[in-house]
Amino acid sequence: MPQRHDFPGRGQPGPSSTAAHGDRLPVKVPRSAPADRFFTHIVSSMRNGVIAFRRDGTLALMNDEAYHIFGLTRGPRDVGRPFSDVLRRRPEIIRVLSGAFELSHLPNRAELRLKDLDRVIGYTLSQVKDDAGTPIGAVVFFKDLTRVEQLEERERLRDRLASLGEMAAGIAHELKNPLAGIEVMAGLLRRQVPDSKDAQSLLADILSEAKLANAIVVEMLEFVRPVRLQVERTDLSDVLQQSVTMAESKAPRGRVAVTTRVEPGLPMIEGDHHQLSQVFTNLIANAFEALDGKGRITISAITSAIEADPAFAGVHAPTPAVVVDVSDDGPGVPADLTDRIFNPFFTTKPQGSGLGLAIVRKIVDAHDGRIDVSSAPETGTRFRVTLPVTSASGWFK
């Protein structure tokens, strides 16, 4: 019987011959499908947003966190499309990505504010290069820094208020007694002077200015005084109804229509009924003044949740919350003023103290909540107050 030779093919050495000499040639192993899946799982599990795109501008990768941060919905054919199409609702990030191959120095760490989402994004932009060092694409890593930014702003505000409070409290106490005396004397003189229109008018002006100055001093003392919460189970529906009535006593309502929509079954929250009434009274009174006797105010309250920091996603569940919107169809607030609207002593009113919204923010902060404002000439102004159902605040804060 002829001897059998198990060669793999004509002119090719069999495995036995190479094994015998120990000189097996290195073989390039192609990347396996499991390795590809593992890489995909790594990117999809990251707590940072990732967007990668090729040199021609087509999207190569965008993980779920990126879609979540930008408020977008994943499409089945997003990969391979121009990133400008996929991200067309976010022109701010499109401008950043468009400079990936034009800038000489790409930002190692930069921040981007998304005004319509009220989010602050921290990002790093890098080029993807081949073995020859030629850029073939770019990748951006980013993280939602909104909560961090809010905490930093709170700390800055506390520092400013600490020094401002000491000074304002001293000034207010010095001014309060003399102003009260002026108000009393002006009232007495007004009753005793002859029936002179000029004298009566002058004293009326003095009395009015004294009352205004005294009200500012009282408001200043209230602003610098620490917030003391008397926390109890509070029905926001009652708070809003009471606030509308109180706002009508502070500012003329005129023919302004007020619509209140409270979600059925809205949970009661842990809060200070009186101070929350002050919050919404100020917001509604401001809307009355902005509308100048005509227009519409819409007040809505719905259940929501405060999302945990992305770094703790899966560890801390979202906090149940109630969101209250106070919207009007008035002239709106100029865009360059919205960032300063909560600053102490900043006002656009001729006789305003600039403390009303600062006090509102202080009370909301004491409830572990947040307040945001959005405004445009075409749509008016909307104040959004987000309050946790269960507050971490105690009786004193």
ROLOMAR-448652 format. One line per field, with one value per residue: residue number from 0; residue in three letters; x, y, z of N, C-alpha, C in turn. Coordinates in steps of 0.2 Angstrom, whole numbers. Layout:
REM ROLOMAR-448652
i <- [NUM:...];
aa <- [ALA:...];
nx <- [X:...];
ny <- [Y:...];
nz <- [Z:...];
cax <- [X:...];
cay <- [Y:...];
caz <- [Z:...];
cx <- [X:...];
cy <- [Y:...];
cz <- [Z:...];
***
This chain:
REM ROLOMAR-448652
i <- [0:1:2:3:4:5:6:7:8:9:10:11:12:13:14:15:16:17:18:19:20:21:22:23:24:25:26:27:28:29:30:31:32:33:34:35:36:37:38:39:40:41:42:43:44:45:46:47:48:49:50:51:52:53:54:55:56:57:58:59:60:61:62:63:64:65:66:67:68:69:70:71:72:73:74:75:76:77:78:79:80:81:82:83:84:85:86:87:88:89:90:91:92:93:94:95:96:97:98:99:100:101:102:103:104:105:106:107:108:109:110:111:112:113:114:115:116:117:118:119:120:121:122:123:124:125:126:127:128:129:130:131:132:133:134:135:136:137:138:139:140:141:142:143:144:145:146:147:148:149:150:151:152:153:154:155:156:157:158:159:160:161:162:163:164:165:166:167:168:169:170:171:172:173:174:175:176:177:178:179:180:181:182:183:184:185:186:187:188:189:190:191:192:193:194:195:196:197:198:199:200:201:202:203:204:205:206:207:208:209:210:211:212:213:214:215:216:217:218:219:220:221:222:223:224:225:226:227:228:229:230:231:232:233:234:235:236:237:238:239:240:241:242:243:244:245:246:247:248:249:250:251:252:253:254:255:256:257:258:259:260:261:262:263:264:265:266:267:268:269:270:271:272:273:274:275:276:277:278:279:280:281:282:283:284:285:286:287:288:289:290:291:292:293:294:295:296:297:298:299:300:301:302:303:304:305:306:307:308:309:310:311:312:313:314:315:316:317:318:319:320:321:322:323:324:325:326:327:328:329:330:331:332:333:334:335:336:337:338:339:340:341:342:343:344:345:346:347:348:349:350:351:352:353:354:355:356:357:358:359:360:361:362:363:364:365:366:367:368:369:370:371:372:373:374:375:376:377:378:379:380:381:382:383:384:385:386:387:388:389:390:391:392:393:394:395:396];
aa <- [MET:PRO:GLN:ARG:HIS:ASP:PHE:PRO:GLY:ARG:GLY:GLN:PRO:GLY:PRO:SER:SER:THR:ALA:ALA:HIS:GLY:ASP:ARG:LEU:PRO:VAL:LYS:VAL:PRO:ARG:SER:ALA:PRO:ALA:ASP:ARG:PHE:PHE:THR:HIS:ILE:VAL:SER:SER:MET:ARG:ASN:GLY:VAL:ILE:ALA:PHE:ARG:ARG:ASP:GLY:THR:LEU:ALA:LEU:MET:ASN:ASP:GLU:ALA:TYR:HIS:ILE:PHE:GLY:LEU:THR:ARG:GLY:PRO:ARG:ASP:VAL:GLY:ARG:PRO:PHE:SER:ASP:VAL:LEU:ARG:ARG:ARG:PRO:GLU:ILE:ILE:ARG:VAL:LEU:SER:GLY:ALA:PHE:GLU:LEU:SER:HIS:LEU:PRO:ASN:ARG:ALA:GLU:LEU:ARG:LEU:LYS:ASP:LEU:ASP:ARG:VAL:ILE:GLY:TYR:THR:LEU:SER:GLN:VAL:LYS:ASP:ASP:ALA:GLY:THR:PRO:ILE:GLY:ALA:VAL:VAL:PHE:PHE:LYS:ASP:LEU:THR:ARG:VAL:GLU:GLN:LEU:GLU:GLU:ARG:GLU:ARG:LEU:ARG:ASP:ARG:LEU:ALA:SER:LEU:GLY:GLU:MET:ALA:ALA:GLY:ILE:ALA:HIS:GLU:LEU:LYS:ASN:PRO:LEU:ALA:GLY:ILE:GLU:VAL:MET:ALA:GLY:LEU:LEU:ARG:ARG:GLN:VAL:PRO:ASP:SER:LYS:ASP:ALA:GLN:SER:LEU:LEU:ALA:ASP:ILE:LEU:SER:GLU:ALA:LYS:LEU:ALA:ASN:ALA:ILE:VAL:VAL:GLU:MET:LEU:GLU:PHE:VAL:ARG:PRO:VAL:ARG:LEU:GLN:VAL:GLU:ARG:THR:ASP:LEU:SER:ASP:VAL:LEU:GLN:GLN:SER:VAL:THR:MET:ALA:GLU:SER:LYS:ALA:PRO:ARG:GLY:ARG:VAL:ALA:VAL:THR:THR:ARG:VAL:GLU:PRO:GLY:LEU:PRO:MET:ILE:GLU:GLY:ASP:HIS:HIS:GLN:LEU:SER:GLN:VAL:PHE:THR:ASN:LEU:ILE:ALA:ASN:ALA:PHE:GLU:ALA:LEU:ASP:GLY:LYS:GLY:ARG:ILE:THR:ILE:SER:ALA:ILE:THR:SER:ALA:ILE:GLU:ALA:ASP:PRO:ALA:PHE:ALA:GLY:VAL:HIS:ALA:PRO:THR:PRO:ALA:VAL:VAL:VAL:ASP:VAL:SER:ASP:ASP:GLY:PRO:GLY:VAL:PRO:ALA:ASP:LEU:THR:ASP:ARG:ILE:PHE:ASN:PRO:PHE:PHE:THR:THR:LYS:PRO:GLN:GLY:SER:GLY:LEU:GLY:LEU:ALA:ILE:VAL:ARG:LYS:ILE:VAL:ASP:ALA:HIS:ASP:GLY:ARG:ILE:ASP:VAL:SER:SER:ALA:PRO:GLU:THR:GLY:THR:ARG:PHE:ARG:VAL:THR:LEU:PRO:VAL:THR:SER:ALA:SER:GLY:TRP:PHE:LYS];
nx <- [4:3:13:5:4:1:0:-5:-6:0:17:18:24:20:12:19:32:36:33:43:55:53:51:40:30:25:8:-5:-18:-35:-46:-57:-75:-81:-71:-74:-87:-85:-78:-87:-97:-89:-89:-102:-105:-99:-99:-98:-102:-99:-93:-89:-82:-79:-66:-72:-84:-94:-104:-97:-98:-109:-113:-125:-126:-122:-133:-143:-138:-139:-152:-158:-164:-160:-157:-160:-152:-141:-127:-115:-121:-120:-113:-118:-131:-137:-135:-142:-151:-144:-134:-124:-114:-111:-104:-93:-88:-85:-74:-63:-53:-48:-43:-28:-24:-32:-45:-41:-48:-64:-79:-96:-111:-128:-141:-155:-158:-153:-141:-124:-109:-94:-80:-68:-59:-52:-41:-41:-29:-20:-8:2:1:-8:-23:-38:-50:-61:-64:-74:-76:-87:-95:-109:-110:-119:-125:-113:-109:-120:-119:-106:-110:-119:-111:-103:-112:-116:-104:-104:-115:-113:-103:-110:-121:-118:-114:-125:-135:-131:-132:-146:-152:-148:-154:-168:-175:-174:-181:-194:-197:-197:-208:-219:-219:-221:-234:-241:-238:-245:-258:-259:-255:-260:-274:-266:-263:-250:-242:-248:-246:-232:-229:-236:-228:-216:-220:-223:-211:-204:-211:-208:-194:-193:-199:-189:-179:-184:-185:-172:-167:-174:-168:-155:-156:-154:-162:-175:-183:-199:-204:-216:-229:-234:-247:-245:-255:-264:-255:-252:-264:-267:-256:-259:-269:-263:-253:-261:-264:-252:-248:-256:-269:-277:-283:-278:-278:-278:-273:-273:-266:-265:-258:-268:-268:-256:-242:-240:-228:-212:-211:-210:-224:-228:-216:-215:-226:-223:-213:-220:-229:-221:-216:-228:-233:-223:-225:-238:-235:-226:-235:-243:-257:-264:-265:-259:-257:-250:-250:-243:-242:-233:-228:-212:-194:-178:-164:-150:-133:-123:-111:-115:-125:-136:-132:-138:-155:-166:-173:-189:-199:-208:-213:-215:-222:-222:-228:-229:-236:-229:-218:-205:-188:-173:-160:-147:-149:-154:-145:-142:-153:-156:-147:-143:-149:-150:-160:-173:-183:-190:-192:-188:-181:-172:-171:-181:-182:-170:-172:-182:-174:-166:-175:-179:-167:-165:-175:-169:-171:-172:-172:-176:-175:-182:-183:-191:-194:-204:-212:-213:-210:-204:-204:-197:-199:-192:-195:-190:-199:-197:-187:-170:-169:-169:-177:-171:-161];
ny <- [-6:11:24:36:53:68:81:99:104:106:108:115:116:103:104:96:97:111:112:103:110:121:134:142:153:170:173:184:188:191:203:198:195:194:203:215:217:218:230:239:237:243:257:260:258:268:282:295:305:301:305:300:304:303:309:314:319:311:302:291:285:286:286:280:289:301:304:305:316:327:327:319:307:291:286:273:274:282:281:284:294:312:321:333:332:323:329:341:348:353:366:371:361:356:367:366:353:355:362:353:349:361:369:374:371:359:360:355:354:361:371:371:379:374:382:380:368:371:366:363:358:349:346:337:337:328:323:309:298:290:276:283:296:304:314:305:306:312:313:317:318:320:327:330:344:351:350:351:364:371:368:375:388:390:390:401:411:410:414:427:432:431:441:452:452:455:468:474:471:479:492:492:492:504:513:510:515:529:531:526:536:548:544:544:558:565:561:566:580:582:582:593:605:620:620:618:614:613:610:599:590:589:584:572:566:565:556:545:541:539:527:519:518:512:500:494:493:484:473:471:467:455:448:446:439:423:408:401:386:380:365:355:344:349:355:359:364:371:381:388:393:402:410:417:425:433:439:448:458:464:469:477:468:470:466:454:437:422:406:390:375:360:345:330:321:326:324:328:339:340:355:373:380:394:401:396:400:414:413:410:420:432:428:428:441:448:445:450:464:464:462:472:474:467:452:435:423:408:394:380:363:349:331:325:321:323:320:309:313:310:303:295:287:274:271:280:283:293:308:310:323:339:350:366:378:395:405:419:429:440:454:449:445:453:444:446:449:439:430:438:440:435:440:449:465:468:475:480:488:504:508:497:486:476:464:455:443:438:434:424:414:411:405:394:387:384:374:364:364:370:385:391:401:406:415:425:437:433:423:426:425:412:405:392:381:369:357:345:331:325:333:337:346:352:358:370:380];
nz <- [0:-4:4:14:13:22:17:17:4:-13:-14:-2:15:27:43:52:48:50:64:68:66:73:68:65:56:60:62:57:67:64:70:82:82:95:102:95:100:113:114:109:120:130:127:126:140:146:157:153:139:122:106:90:74:56:45:34:40:43:55:66:78:92:109:121:132:126:118:128:136:126:124:113:102:98:81:69:58:61:62:50:44:40:54:57:53:61:73:72:79:89:88:94:98:86:80:88:84:71:70:72:63:60:70:77:90:99:111:128:139:140:141:138:136:135:131:129:135:147:152:157:148:150:140:130:115:103:90:79:73:60:57:51:56:51:51:53:58:72:89:103:120:133:148:158:167:174:187:195:192:197:211:213:210:220:231:229:229:243:249:244:250:263:267:262:269:283:281:276:286:296:291:288:300:306:298:299:310:309:297:300:309:301:293:302:306:294:291:302:300:288:292:299:292:283:271:259:242:237:248:253:243:243:255:254:244:252:262:254:249:260:265:255:256:268:266:258:267:276:267:264:277:278:268:271:283:290:282:290:290:293:292:285:279:264:254:237:229:237:241:229:225:236:234:222:226:236:227:220:229:230:217:204:195:184:168:167:163:173:173:181:182:189:191:193:208:213:223:240:247:257:265:269:271:272:267:254:249:248:239:226:226:224:211:203:206:200:187:184:185:174:163:163:165:155:147:149:162:165:176:181:188:190:192:193:192:200:192:196:198:183:186:197:192:192:205:214:214:204:212:218:213:212:199:196:185:181:170:158:145:142:138:140:145:142:134:138:152:159:165:176:184:196:205:220:223:209:197:185:187:190:204:211:223:220:227:227:219:222:235:233:226:237:246:239:237:250:252:245:232:215:204:188:174:158:144:130:118:109:116:129:147:158:173:181:195:204:215:228:233:245:257:261:270:287:302:304:294];
cax <- [0:8:13:0:7:-5:2:-10:-7:5:22:17:26:15:13:24:39:37:34:49:60:52:52:33:30:20:1:-9:-25:-40:-49:-63:-81:-81:-68:-78:-93:-82:-76:-94:-99:-85:-91:-109:-106:-96:-104:-97:-104:-94:-95:-83:-84:-73:-63:-77:-89:-99:-104:-94:-100:-112:-116:-132:-125:-122:-140:-146:-136:-141:-159:-159:-167:-156:-160:-157:-147:-137:-120:-114:-124:-116:-114:-122:-138:-139:-135:-145:-155:-139:-129:-118:-109:-109:-99:-87:-85:-83:-67:-59:-48:-46:-39:-21:-23:-39:-46:-40:-54:-68:-86:-101:-118:-134:-146:-162:-158:-151:-135:-117:-106:-87:-78:-62:-59:-45:-40:-40:-24:-18:-1:7:0:-13:-30:-43:-57:-60:-68:-76:-78:-90:-99:-114:-107:-124:-125:-107:-110:-125:-116:-101:-113:-122:-105:-101:-118:-116:-99:-105:-120:-110:-100:-115:-126:-115:-114:-132:-139:-129:-135:-153:-154:-146:-159:-175:-178:-175:-186:-200:-199:-199:-215:-224:-219:-224:-241:-244:-238:-250:-265:-259:-253:-266:-276:-262:-261:-243:-239:-251:-242:-225:-229:-238:-222:-211:-223:-223:-203:-202:-213:-204:-187:-194:-200:-183:-175:-187:-184:-165:-166:-177:-164:-149:-158:-154:-169:-178:-189:-204:-205:-222:-232:-237:-250:-244:-261:-266:-250:-253:-271:-265:-251:-262:-273:-258:-250:-266:-263:-245:-247:-263:-270:-280:-287:-274:-281:-273:-275:-269:-266:-262:-259:-272:-264:-250:-240:-238:-220:-210:-208:-212:-230:-228:-211:-216:-231:-219:-209:-224:-232:-217:-216:-235:-234:-219:-229:-243:-231:-223:-240:-246:-264:-267:-261:-261:-252:-251:-247:-244:-238:-233:-223:-206:-189:-172:-159:-144:-127:-121:-106:-118:-130:-136:-131:-143:-161:-169:-177:-196:-200:-213:-211:-220:-220:-226:-227:-233:-235:-227:-212:-199:-182:-168:-156:-141:-150:-157:-140:-141:-159:-156:-142:-145:-149:-151:-167:-175:-189:-188:-193:-187:-175:-168:-170:-187:-180:-164:-175:-185:-169:-163:-180:-179:-161:-166:-179:-165:-174:-169:-176:-173:-179:-181:-187:-190:-199:-210:-215:-214:-206:-206:-200:-198:-197:-191:-194:-190:-205:-194:-182:-165:-168:-172:-181:-167:-156];
cay <- [0:17:28:42:60:72:88:103:106:105:113:118:111:101:106:92:99:117:111:100:115:127:141:143:160:173:173:190:185:196:205:194:198:196:209:221:218:220:237:242:237:248:263:261:258:274:287:301:305:300:306:300:305:302:315:317:322:306:299:284:282:290:282:282:294:307:305:307:323:332:326:317:300:287:284:267:275:288:280:284:300:318:322:339:330:319:334:347:352:356:369:373:356:356:372:363:347:357:365:348:349:368:373:372:368:357:361:349:354:367:370:373:380:373:387:378:363:373:362:365:352:349:342:336:336:325:320:302:298:283:275:288:302:308:314:302:307:315:311:321:315:326:326:335:347:356:349:354:371:373:368:380:394:391:391:408:415:410:418:434:434:431:447:457:451:458:475:476:471:485:498:492:493:511:517:508:519:536:531:526:543:552:542:547:565:567:560:572:587:582:583:600:611:623:617:620:609:612:607:592:586:588:579:565:563:563:550:539:539:536:521:514:516:508:493:491:491:478:468:469:463:448:444:444:434:415:405:396:382:376:360:351:341:355:355:365:367:377:386:392:397:407:415:421:430:438:443:453:463:467:472:477:462:472:461:448:430:417:399:386:368:356:337:326:316:329:323:333:339:343:362:378:383:401:404:394:405:420:412:410:427:436:427:430:448:451:443:455:470:464:462:479:475:463:446:429:419:400:391:372:359:342:327:324:318:326:315:309:315:304:299:290:283:267:270:284:283:299:310:312:330:343:355:372:383:402:408:424:430:447:456:445:448:453:438:448:450:433:427:442:442:433:444:454:472:470:476:484:492:511:508:490:485:471:459:450:436:435:431:419:409:409:401:388:384:381:368:359:364:375:389:393:406:406:421:427:442:430:419:429:423:406:403:385:379:361:355:338:329:324:338:335:351:351:363:376:379];
caz <- [0:-5:10:14:15:24:16:15:-3:-17:-13:4:20:32:50:55:46:53:71:70:66:78:65:63:54:64:58:59:69:63:76:82:83:102:103:93:104:120:113:109:127:134:125:128:147:149:160:149:132:117:99:85:67:52:42:29:43:44:61:67:85:97:114:124:136:122:116:134:138:121:123:107:101:93:75:66:53:62:60:43:41:43:61:57:52:67:79:69:85:94:84:98:98:79:79:91:80:64:71:74:59:58:75:78:97:101:119:132:143:139:144:133:139:131:135:129:139:153:154:156:146:150:135:127:108:100:83:78:68:57:59:48:59:47:55:49:61:78:95:108:126:137:154:160:173:177:195:198:191:202:218:214:210:227:236:227:232:250:251:243:255:270:268:261:275:288:280:275:292:300:288:288:307:307:294:300:315:307:292:303:312:295:290:307:306:288:292:307:297:283:295:303:288:280:265:253:238:236:254:254:238:245:261:251:241:257:265:249:248:267:265:250:259:274:264:255:272:279:263:265:283:277:263:275:288:288:281:295:288:297:287:286:273:261:247:233:226:241:241:222:226:241:231:217:230:239:222:218:234:229:211:200:191:178:165:166:164:176:172:185:180:194:190:198:212:214:229:245:248:264:264:273:267:272:263:247:246:247:232:221:226:221:204:200:206:194:180:184:183:167:158:164:165:150:145:152:166:166:182:181:193:188:195:189:196:199:190:200:194:179:189:201:188:194:212:217:210:204:217:216:213:209:195:195:180:181:163:155:138:141:133:141:148:137:135:142:159:162:170:182:186:203:209:224:221:202:195:180:189:193:211:213:227:217:231:227:216:226:241:230:225:243:249:235:239:257:251:241:225:210:200:182:170:151:141:124:116:106:120:136:152:161:179:183:201:205:223:229:237:252:257:266:275:294:304:303:288];
cx <- [4:7:9:4:1:-2:-5:-11:0:11:22:19:20:16:18:31:41:38:40:55:59:52:45:33:24:13:-3:-16:-30:-43:-56:-69:-82:-78:-71:-84:-91:-81:-82:-97:-96:-88:-98:-110:-103:-101:-102:-100:-98:-97:-89:-86:-78:-71:-68:-84:-95:-98:-101:-97:-103:-115:-122:-132:-125:-129:-144:-144:-138:-148:-161:-161:-163:-160:-157:-152:-142:-130:-120:-117:-119:-118:-119:-129:-141:-140:-138:-149:-150:-133:-123:-112:-107:-104:-92:-83:-82:-76:-62:-53:-45:-42:-32:-20:-31:-39:-45:-46:-58:-75:-90:-108:-123:-140:-153:-163:-156:-146:-129:-113:-98:-85:-71:-62:-52:-46:-39:-35:-22:-11:4:6:-5:-20:-35:-50:-55:-65:-69:-79:-81:-94:-103:-112:-112:-124:-119:-107:-115:-122:-111:-105:-117:-117:-103:-106:-117:-110:-100:-110:-118:-107:-105:-120:-124:-116:-121:-136:-137:-132:-142:-155:-153:-152:-166:-178:-179:-181:-193:-202:-201:-206:-220:-224:-222:-232:-244:-244:-244:-257:-265:-258:-260:-268:-273:-261:-254:-240:-242:-247:-235:-225:-231:-232:-217:-213:-222:-215:-201:-204:-209:-197:-187:-195:-194:-179:-177:-185:-176:-164:-169:-172:-158:-150:-157:-161:-170:-184:-193:-207:-211:-225:-236:-241:-249:-250:-264:-261:-251:-259:-270:-261:-254:-266:-268:-255:-255:-266:-257:-245:-254:-263:-272:-284:-283:-278:-276:-276:-270:-271:-262:-263:-263:-267:-257:-247:-238:-230:-219:-207:-212:-218:-229:-222:-212:-222:-228:-216:-214:-228:-228:-217:-222:-235:-229:-222:-234:-240:-229:-229:-244:-254:-268:-262:-263:-255:-254:-247:-248:-240:-239:-228:-218:-201:-183:-167:-153:-138:-125:-116:-109:-124:-130:-135:-136:-149:-163:-173:-183:-196:-206:-211:-216:-218:-225:-224:-231:-231:-233:-221:-206:-194:-177:-163:-149:-142:-152:-152:-139:-147:-160:-151:-145:-144:-149:-158:-168:-181:-187:-188:-192:-181:-170:-167:-176:-185:-174:-167:-179:-180:-167:-168:-180:-173:-162:-170:-175:-168:-169:-174:-173:-178:-177:-186:-186:-195:-205:-214:-216:-209:-208:-201:-202:-195:-197:-190:-194:-196:-203:-188:-177:-165:-171:-176:-177:-162:-153];
cy <- [6:21:34:48:65:79:92:104:105:110:116:113:109:104:102:95:106:116:108:105:121:134:143:151:163:174:179:187:191:197:201:198:199:202:215:222:221:228:241:243:242:255:265:261:264:279:294:300:305:301:305:301:305:309:318:319:317:303:292:280:287:286:284:288:301:309:308:315:328:331:324:310:297:285:278:268:281:287:280:291:306:319:329:338:327:324:341:351:355:359:371:368:355:361:369:358:350:360:360:348:356:371:370:368:366:358:354:348:361:366:373:373:379:376:384:372:365:368:365:358:354:344:342:334:334:322:312:301:291:282:280:295:307:308:310:303:311:312:316:317:321:323:331:338:352:356:352:361:374:374:374:387:395:393:399:412:415:414:425:436:435:438:453:457:455:466:478:476:477:491:498:494:501:515:516:513:526:536:530:533:548:551:545:554:568:566:565:578:587:584:590:606:613:619:619:614:607:608:600:588:584:583:572:562:561:556:544:537:536:529:516:513:512:501:490:489:484:472:466:465:456:444:442:439:427:413:400:392:379:370:356:348:347:353:360:368:372:383:391:396:403:412:420:427:435:442:449:459:467:471:472:472:465:467:455:441:425:410:394:379:364:348:334:321:319:327:329:333:342:350:366:381:391:404:401:398:412:419:413:417:432:435:429:438:451:450:449:462:470:464:468:479:471:458:440:426:412:398:384:369:352:338:326:321:322:320:315:311:309:300:294:287:276:266:274:284:291:301:312:319:333:349:360:377:389:405:414:425:438:449:452:449:448:447:440:449:444:430:431:443:440:436:449:461:474:470:481:488:499:511:502:490:480:465:453:443:433:431:424:413:407:404:394:384:380:375:363:359:368:379:391:397:405:411:423:432:439:426:421:426:417:405:396:383:372:360:348:336:328:328:335:340:349:357:370:375:386];
cz <- [0:2:9:16:16:23:14:8:-7:-16:-7:10:25:39:53:54:50:61:73:70:71:75:61:61:58:59:61:61:68:69:76:83:91:104:101:98:111:119:113:116:131:133:127:136:150:152:157:142:127:110:95:78:63:48:37:33:45:51:62:73:89:102:117:128:132:120:122:136:133:120:116:107:96:87:72:61:54:60:52:40:44:50:62:56:58:73:77:74:90:90:88:98:90:77:82:87:74:65:72:70:57:63:76:85:99:109:123:137:142:141:138:136:134:134:134:133:146:156:153:154:147:144:133:120:106:93:83:72:66:59:56:51:55:50:50:52:68:83:100:114:130:143:156:167:176:184:198:198:196:209:218:214:217:232:235:230:239:252:250:248:262:272:267:266:281:287:279:281:296:297:289:295:309:303:296:305:312:301:295:306:307:293:295:306:300:288:297:304:291:285:298:298:285:274:259:249:237:242:255:249:240:251:259:248:246:260:261:249:255:267:261:253:264:272:261:261:275:274:263:271:282:272:267:281:286:287:286:292:293:292:289:279:270:254:243:229:230:241:234:223:230:237:226:221:233:233:220:223:233:223:207:195:184:175:163:168:167:176:177:183:185:192:195:202:214:221:234:246:255:262:269:269:266:267:256:245:244:240:226:221:223:213:200:200:201:188:179:182:176:162:158:162:160:148:148:156:166:171:181:186:191:192:191:194:195:198:194:195:190:182:194:198:190:201:216:212:209:209:215:217:210:205:194:190:181:175:161:148:137:137:134:144:143:139:139:150:162:167:176:186:194:208:213:222:213:200:189:181:192:200:214:218:224:222:231:224:219:232:239:229:232:246:245:236:245:257:246:234:220:206:194:178:163:149:134:122:113:111:127:141:156:167:181:190:202:212:224:234:244:252:262:271:282:296:303:298:287];
***
